[in-house]
Amino acid sequence: MLEDLRQRRKTVGLKQTMKAVEANQAQVVYLAEDADERLVAAVLAACHNKNIPVHSAESMKLLGKACGIDVGTAVAAVTIDE
């Protein structure tokens, strides 16, 4: 699943992913299991309201690595190619 983040257009981080979800640009959202629940609750709720699938990643470190960055991230999304 995380392979999509390596090869496709994506957002990384809470603010950018939330913008993509609100703009109906997110196809699927990934949440790190070890992320602070208070931080990701708004993204999770927005995805639920817009029927965007949410998948979990084992850790913030693995999610960041899948996105091609050297730091962990709590949230990332594969976005619609335009």
C-alpha angles and dihedrals in degrees: 000000000000089000088080089067092058096053107028137064110277150167122231124202137024101282097044093045092049090052090051092049093049091048092050090243098120118095097180133359127213121206124191112236091222095051119118104268092216090060097049098038094091093050091047092051092047091050091050091051092049096040093241113158115245122205127186127233121207095240145353089249093055092045091051091048091050088054091052097249129123096229133061124263130198096209139025135163139200106231134207113271112235 
